[in-house]
């Protein structure tokens, strides 16, 4: 496979894995509930995404960097929503 085909798979994977978090974020914002989202899992995932960003930067991989920066932002919104909505229940 030539490098163009390899880059296609990188961008395709980046788009799919990033967009996968939009339904959760939209649901959380619409329902104003995030009880079913595990805080520990979310924090672990955010740490993993941060590591992917460092890795992508070090190997100069634009698909890895772009996908994980966007994924980090989406998951930070989910985390903030979870904390905010859990405090406003009572």
C-alpha positions as CSV (number, residue, x, y, z in Angstrom):
1,X,0.0,0.0,0.0
2,X,1.2,3.5,-0.7
3,X,1.3,6.2,1.8
4,X,-1.8,7.9,0.5
5,X,-3.9,4.8,1.2
6,X,-2.4,4.5,4.7
7,X,-3.2,8.2,5.4
8,X,-6.8,7.5,4.3
9,X,-7.2,4.8,7.0
10,X,-5.7,7.2,9.5
11,X,-8.2,10.0,8.7
12,X,-11.1,7.5,8.5
13,X,-10.3,6.0,11.9
14,X,-9.8,9.5,13.3
15,X,-13.2,10.7,12.1
16,X,-15.1,7.6,13.3
17,X,-13.5,7.5,16.7
18,X,-14.0,11.2,17.3
19,X,-17.6,11.4,16.0
20,X,-18.5,8.4,18.2
21,X,-18.6,10.7,21.2
22,X,-21.1,13.2,19.8
23,X,-24.2,11.1,20.6
24,X,-23.1,10.9,24.3
25,X,-22.4,14.6,24.5
26,X,-25.7,15.5,22.7
27,X,-27.7,13.2,25.0
28,X,-26.0,14.6,28.1
29,X,-26.7,18.2,27.1
30,X,-30.3,17.4,26.1
31,X,-31.3,15.4,29.2
32,X,-29.0,17.4,31.6
33,X,-28.1,14.0,33.1
34,X,-24.9,12.0,33.0
35,X,-25.5,9.5,35.8
36,X,-24.8,6.6,33.5
37,X,-21.4,7.9,32.5
38,X,-18.7,6.4,34.7
39,X,-16.5,9.1,36.1
40,X,-13.5,6.8,36.5
41,X,-13.8,5.5,33.0
42,X,-14.1,9.1,31.7
43,X,-11.0,10.3,33.5
44,X,-9.0,7.2,32.4
45,X,-10.1,7.8,28.8
46,X,-9.1,11.5,29.0
47,X,-5.7,10.6,30.3
48,X,-5.3,8.0,27.5
49,X,-6.4,10.6,24.9
50,X,-3.8,13.0,26.3
51,X,-1.2,10.4,25.9
52,X,-2.3,9.9,22.2
53,X,-1.9,13.6,21.7
54,X,1.7,13.5,23.0
55,X,2.4,10.4,20.8
56,X,0.8,12.0,17.7
57,X,2.9,15.2,18.2
58,X,6.1,13.2,18.7
59,X,5.6,11.2,15.5
60,X,4.1,14.1,13.6
61,X,0.9,12.4,12.8
62,X,-1.8,14.8,11.9
63,X,-4.7,12.3,12.0
64,X,-3.7,11.1,15.5
65,X,-3.3,14.7,16.7
66,X,-6.5,16.0,15.1
67,X,-8.7,13.1,16.3
68,X,-7.4,13.1,19.8
69,X,-7.5,16.9,20.3
70,X,-11.2,16.9,19.2
71,X,-11.9,13.8,21.2
72,X,-10.3,15.4,24.3
73,X,-12.5,18.5,23.9
74,X,-15.7,16.5,23.5
75,X,-14.9,14.3,26.5
76,X,-13.9,17.3,28.6
77,X,-17.4,18.7,27.9
78,X,-18.9,15.4,28.9
79,X,-16.8,15.4,32.1
80,X,-17.8,19.0,32.9
81,X,-21.4,18.3,32.2
82,X,-21.3,15.2,34.5
83,X,-19.9,17.2,37.4
84,X,-22.2,20.2,36.8
85,X,-25.4,18.1,36.4
86,X,-24.6,15.8,39.4
87,X,-24.2,18.9,41.7
88,X,-27.5,20.4,40.5
89,X,-29.6,17.4,41.1
90,X,-30.4,18.3,44.7
